Amino acid sequence: MLRLLSFLLFVALASGFGQTSYSLSSRVVHGEDAVPYSWSWQVSLQYEKDGTFHHTCGGSLIAPDWVVTAGHCISSSLTYQVVLGEYDRSEKEGPEQEIPVNAGDLFVHPLWNSSCVACGNDIALVKLSHSAQLGDKVQLASLPPAGDILPNGTPCYISGWGRLYTKGPLPDKLQQALLPVVDYKHCSKWDWWGAALKKTMVCAGGGIRSGCNGDSGGPLNCPAADGSFQVHGVTSFVSGFGCNTRKKPTVFTRVSAFIDWIDETIASH
């Protein structure tokens, strides 16, 4: 799901690696069908209801048995599985790997506050019950160095199965959209995200393309110097006015601000 931040709240506050209002986050708006398996670290996080699993959020495979997603995607009352090698959710195409998640293997950042998405720390780690089988359609994401900050205008891509437009349907095929980075200096202006934006977040987009409900937890894929991609963001929230509101870029948790927490959590579990 994608967190939407309402305007009123806003005013009150506001090697194989990487190749290629708060309302809960959604589908890619004005995007396009991704090339199948081009974002090979993309996962579908699914919850169980009445014996059936349903897509709720995206995520990124960062180790053979670890996925990074958004804190707001996780509920201790639900049972989850992760699907790797997914492209068209309406078909069994062959590469899919459905891996259960044990109840005790959900690790939400300790400072995440579900009542205050704008407070930041919207990140979680999910340990899989067994390791993924890596190959050309399932690969590990590459993460940026700790503290890395992207320049304004960096051409990043969001990917996910979120809604195609505000309150619209979920797509079957994985979507992608070009979302240039909007740096903190611009995105924190009063008529953009203002005080709702923290330095542990990164903005991207702000025009007709954006994330939407269902994209939450999924990656912001950004180019590295060697031509590969790194996951610089975890999709967090969009404006309560709609997924693609002008001057309200999609907001992501900045992965480079949480590298130490990611490393420590994985090492201790």
C-alpha positions as CSV (number, residue, x, y, z in Angstrom):
1,M,0.0,0.0,0.0
2,L,1.2,3.6,-0.5
3,R,0.9,6.2,2.2
4,L,-1.0,9.4,1.0
5,L,-0.4,12.6,3.0
6,S,-3.4,14.8,3.1
7,F,-2.9,18.5,2.5
8,L,-4.3,19.4,5.9
9,L,-1.8,17.1,7.6
10,F,0.9,18.6,5.4
11,V,0.0,22.2,6.5
12,A,-0.2,21.1,10.1
13,L,3.2,19.5,10.1
14,A,3.2,18.5,5.7
15,S,28.1,-9.0,-10.8
16,G,24.4,-9.7,-11.2
17,F,23.8,-7.0,-8.7
18,G,21.6,-4.1,-9.9
19,Q,21.7,-4.9,-13.6
20,T,19.5,-3.7,-16.0
21,S,-2.3,12.7,2.6
22,Y,-0.6,9.4,3.9
23,S,-2.6,6.8,2.3
24,L,-0.8,3.5,1.7
25,S,1.4,3.6,-1.5
26,S,0.0,2.5,-4.9
27,R,0.4,1.6,-8.7
28,V,2.7,3.5,-11.0
29,V,0.8,6.4,-12.6
30,H,1.4,7.2,-16.3
31,G,4.0,4.5,-16.4
32,E,4.5,1.7,-18.9
33,D,4.9,-2.1,-18.9
34,A,8.4,-2.9,-17.7
35,V,10.6,-5.1,-19.8
36,P,9.9,-8.6,-18.3
37,Y,12.4,-9.3,-15.4
38,S,14.4,-6.2,-16.1
39,W,14.0,-5.2,-12.4
40,S,15.0,-8.7,-11.3
41,W,15.2,-7.8,-7.6
42,Q,11.5,-6.5,-7.5
43,V,9.3,-8.6,-5.3
44,S,5.6,-8.8,-4.6
45,L,4.8,-8.8,-0.8
46,Q,1.5,-10.6,-0.3
47,Y,-0.7,-11.2,2.7
48,E,-3.1,-14.1,3.4
49,K,-6.8,-13.7,3.6
50,D,-9.3,-16.6,3.6
51,G,-6.7,-19.0,2.3
52,T,-5.6,-16.8,-0.6
53,F,-2.6,-14.4,-0.9
54,H,-3.1,-10.9,-2.2
55,H,-0.6,-8.3,-3.4
56,T,-0.2,-5.5,-0.9
57,C,3.3,-3.9,-1.4
58,G,6.5,-4.2,-3.4
59,G,10.0,-4.8,-2.1
60,S,13.6,-5.5,-3.1
61,L,15.6,-8.6,-2.7
62,I,18.9,-7.5,-1.1
63,A,20.3,-10.9,0.0
64,P,19.2,-14.4,-0.9
65,D,16.9,-14.6,2.1
66,W,16.2,-10.9,2.8
67,V,13.8,-8.3,1.4
68,V,13.6,-4.6,2.2
69,T,10.2,-2.9,2.1
70,A,8.3,-0.2,3.9
71,G,7.4,-0.2,7.5
72,H,3.8,0.7,6.8
73,C,3.5,-2.5,4.7
74,I,4.0,-4.7,7.7
75,S,1.4,-5.8,10.3
76,S,2.1,-8.3,13.0
77,S,-1.4,-9.7,12.7
78,L,-1.0,-10.8,9.1
79,T,0.6,-13.8,7.4
80,Y,2.9,-13.0,4.5
81,Q,4.7,-14.5,1.5
82,V,7.1,-13.0,-0.9
83,V,6.9,-13.7,-4.7
84,L,10.1,-13.4,-6.6
85,G,10.4,-13.7,-10.4
86,E,7.0,-12.2,-10.9
87,Y,6.0,-10.1,-13.9
88,D,2.4,-10.7,-15.0
89,R,0.3,-11.4,-11.8
90,S,-2.5,-12.8,-13.9
91,E,-0.5,-15.7,-15.2
92,K,1.9,-18.4,-14.0
93,E,4.8,-17.8,-16.3
94,G,7.3,-20.2,-14.7
95,P,10.0,-18.1,-13.0
96,E,7.9,-17.3,-9.9
97,Q,9.2,-18.3,-6.5
98,E,6.6,-18.1,-3.7
99,I,8.5,-18.1,-0.4
100,P,6.7,-18.1,3.0
101,V,7.6,-15.7,5.8
102,N,7.6,-16.8,9.4
103,A,5.8,-14.6,11.9
104,G,9.0,-13.8,13.8
105,D,10.9,-12.7,10.8
106,L,9.4,-9.3,10.2
107,F,11.7,-6.5,11.3
108,V,10.2,-3.0,11.2
109,H,12.6,-0.1,12.0
110,P,12.3,0.6,15.8
111,L,11.6,4.3,15.2
112,W,8.8,3.8,12.7
113,N,5.6,5.3,13.9
114,S,2.4,4.2,12.1
115,S,0.6,7.4,13.3
116,C,3.3,9.7,11.8
117,V,4.5,8.7,8.3
118,A,6.1,12.2,7.9
119,C,8.3,11.3,10.9
120,G,10.3,9.0,8.7
121,N,11.9,5.6,9.3
122,D,9.3,3.9,7.0
123,I,11.5,0.9,6.3
124,A,11.3,-2.8,7.2
125,L,13.3,-6.0,6.6
126,V,11.6,-9.4,5.8
127,K,13.6,-12.6,6.3
128,L,12.5,-15.4,4.0
129,S,11.9,-18.9,5.3
130,H,14.5,-20.1,2.8
131,S,16.9,-18.6,0.3
132,A,15.8,-17.5,-3.2
133,Q,17.2,-19.3,-6.2
134,L,19.2,-16.7,-8.0
135,G,19.4,-16.6,-11.8
136,D,18.8,-14.3,-14.8
137,K,15.2,-13.5,-13.6
138,V,15.8,-13.3,-9.9
139,Q,18.9,-11.2,-8.8
140,L,20.0,-9.2,-5.8
141,A,19.5,-5.5,-5.7
142,S,22.6,-3.3,-5.2
143,L,22.4,-0.7,-2.5
144,P,24.1,2.7,-2.4
145,P,27.0,3.5,0.0
146,A,25.9,4.8,3.4
147,G,25.1,8.5,3.3
148,D,25.0,8.7,-0.5
149,I,22.9,11.7,-1.8
150,L,21.6,11.8,-5.4
151,P,21.9,15.0,-7.4
152,N,18.8,16.9,-8.4
153,G,17.4,15.5,-11.7
154,T,19.0,12.0,-11.4
155,P,16.9,9.9,-13.8
156,C,15.5,7.1,-11.5
157,Y,12.7,4.6,-12.1
158,I,10.0,3.5,-9.9
159,S,8.6,0.0,-10.4
160,G,5.6,-1.8,-9.0
161,W,2.1,-3.2,-9.4
162,G,0.4,-0.2,-7.7
163,R,-2.7,1.6,-9.0
164,L,-2.6,3.0,-12.5
165,Y,-4.2,6.2,-11.3
166,T,-5.8,7.5,-8.0
167,K,-8.4,5.0,-6.9
168,G,-7.8,3.1,-10.2
169,P,-7.2,-0.6,-10.8
170,L,-4.1,-2.6,-10.1
171,P,-2.2,-3.7,-13.2
172,D,-1.4,-7.3,-14.0
173,K,2.0,-6.5,-15.5
174,L,4.9,-4.9,-13.6
175,Q,4.9,-1.1,-14.4
176,Q,7.8,1.3,-14.5
177,A,8.0,5.1,-14.8
178,L,10.9,7.6,-15.0
179,L,10.9,9.8,-11.9
180,P,13.8,12.3,-11.8
181,V,15.1,13.1,-8.3
182,V,14.0,16.3,-6.7
183,D,16.6,17.3,-4.2
184,Y,15.9,18.2,-0.6
185,K,16.5,21.9,-1.3
186,H,13.6,22.0,-3.8
187,C,11.3,19.3,-2.3
188,S,11.3,20.9,1.2
189,K,10.0,24.2,0.0
190,W,6.8,25.3,1.7
191,D,4.7,24.8,-1.5
192,W,6.2,21.4,-2.1
193,W,6.5,19.0,0.9
194,G,7.7,21.6,3.4
195,A,8.2,20.3,6.9
196,A,6.8,16.9,6.0
197,L,10.0,16.1,4.2
198,K,12.9,14.8,6.3
199,K,16.6,14.4,5.2
200,T,16.2,10.7,5.5
201,M,13.8,10.8,2.6
202,V,14.2,11.3,-1.1
203,C,11.7,12.8,-3.6
204,A,11.3,11.8,-7.2
205,G,8.8,12.9,-9.9
206,G,6.3,15.7,-9.2
207,G,4.7,15.7,-12.6
208,I,2.3,13.4,-14.4
209,R,4.2,10.2,-13.3
210,S,4.2,9.0,-9.8
211,G,3.8,6.0,-7.5
212,C,0.4,5.0,-6.3
213,N,-1.3,2.6,-3.8
214,G,0.3,-0.8,-4.1
215,D,3.7,0.5,-5.0
216,S,4.6,1.0,-1.4
217,G,7.8,-0.7,-0.3
218,G,9.0,-1.1,-3.8
219,P,12.3,0.3,-5.2
220,L,13.4,3.6,-6.6
221,N,16.0,2.3,-9.1
222,C,18.8,4.8,-9.9
223,P,21.8,4.6,-12.2
224,A,25.2,4.1,-10.9
225,A,28.5,5.2,-12.5
226,D,29.1,1.8,-14.0
227,G,25.7,1.6,-15.7
228,S,24.1,-0.7,-13.2
229,F,21.2,0.3,-11.0
230,Q,21.1,0.8,-7.2
231,V,18.0,0.9,-5.0
232,H,18.1,4.4,-3.5
233,G,14.6,4.5,-2.2
234,V,11.7,2.5,-0.6
235,T,8.4,3.9,-1.8
236,S,6.7,5.6,1.2
237,F,3.9,8.2,0.5
238,V,2.2,10.5,-2.0
239,S,-0.2,13.4,-1.7
240,G,-3.7,13.0,-0.4
241,F,-4.9,15.1,-3.3
242,G,-3.9,12.3,-5.7
243,C,-1.0,10.1,-6.7
244,N,0.4,12.5,-9.3
245,T,-0.1,15.9,-7.7
246,R,2.0,18.8,-9.0
247,K,4.8,19.8,-6.6
248,K,4.1,16.7,-4.5
249,P,6.6,14.2,-5.8
250,T,6.5,10.6,-4.6
251,V,8.4,10.4,-1.4
252,F,10.8,7.5,-0.7
253,T,12.7,6.4,2.4
254,R,16.3,7.1,1.5
255,V,18.1,3.7,1.7
256,S,21.5,5.2,2.1
257,A,20.4,6.7,5.5
258,F,19.6,3.2,6.8
259,I,22.6,1.0,5.6
260,D,23.9,0.6,9.1
261,W,20.5,-0.6,10.4
262,I,20.1,-2.9,7.5
263,D,23.6,-4.5,8.0
264,E,23.1,-4.8,11.8
265,T,19.7,-6.4,11.5
266,I,20.8,-8.9,9.0
267,A,24.0,-9.8,10.9
268,S,22.0,-10.3,14.2
269,H,19.4,-12.6,12.7
